[in-house]
Amino acid sequence: MSPVEKYSYRIMWSDDDGEFVGLCAEFPSLSWLAESQELALKGIKKVVRDTVADMRASGERLPEPLASKHYSGELRVRLPPTLHRRLAIQAAEENRSLNRLIVTKLFESR
């Protein structure tokens, strides 16, 4: 299977352009505008396919598809000490770990 088919695509409406925009997470600088979702997807895939061909021809390394990457489930985050303290106090008051509190907050913000 071609890496183009493994990449992550998103189609969304653009109020500014009055059309659908096709995006590819692995190539954030690329986009394609079209009057329908289907044409936006077809267009962004063509742009990515052409970009991949150019990158291969010039010997550039292709981005790894997000779906192929391994994620450990660990994430280090730097935050101000005052926020760290506030979250630690909240976690203690709720009798749960700081990690569980932060994961819950991230999940609820979706």
N, C-alpha and C positions, 0 to 999 in steps of 0.2 A: 504494500500500500504506500502510496506517495505521502511524504510528510505534509503536503498541502492538505490532504484529507484528514490528517490527525490534528491540525491546528484548531484553535478555539475561535469560533466566529460568533459575532453578536450583530443583530440587526435592530435598529431603533429608529424611531421617528425623530426628525430634526425640525423643530418649529422655525428655526432660523433659515433653513434651506427650503422648507416646504416639501421635503422628500424624505425617503428612508435612507439611512446611512448604514453601510456595511463596514464592520470593523474586525480586525484580527488581533487578539491579545498578544500574540508573539511578535507582531509587527505593528506597534502602536502608532507609527508615523503614517501608516497606510489607511486609506478609507475609500469608499465608493458610494456615490449618490445615485438613487434610482427612484422611479415613481411607484415601485412595488417592492415588497419584502423579498420576493423571489428574485427579482432582477438585482437588488442590492446584494444578495448572497452570491449570485452568479458573478457579479462584477468584482466583488472583493476577492473571491477565489481566483479569478483571472489575474488580478493585480498581484496577489501573493504568488501564484504560479509563475508569472513573468519575473517577479523579484527573485524567487528561488532559482530560476534558470540563470539570471544574471549573476547571482552570488556564486553559483556552482561554476560558471564560466570563468569567474575571476578568482576562484579558489577560496572564497570566503566561507567561514563556518556558519552553518544554518542554525537558527535558534531551535532548541529542543522543544517539542510540543509539551505544553503544560500537563497534558494527560499522561505523558510518559515519565514525568519527574517523580522522584520519591520524596515524600514529605515525612519528616520524623515525628511531627506533632509537637515539637518543641519550638518555642519562639522567644527570643530574648528581646525585651522592650525596655528602653530607657524612658524614665518619667521623672518629673520633678519630685524631690523628696517630700514636699507637702502633700502631693497627690498620693504618693506611696503610703504615707502615714495615714491619710484619710481612708484609703481603701483597706489598709490593714485593720484599722479600727472598726470599719463597717463589717469586715469579714468576721472579726472576733465577736462583735455584738450579735451577729447572725449565726454564730457557732459553726462556721464553715471555713474551709481553707481559702487563702487569698487567691490561689489558682482557680478554684471553683467559682468564686465570686466574679473574677475577671472573665472567665469563659462564659458564664451566664450573661454578663453585661454585653459581651461581644455578640452572643447569639441573639439576645433580645433587640439589638440595634439593627438587625437585618431588615 
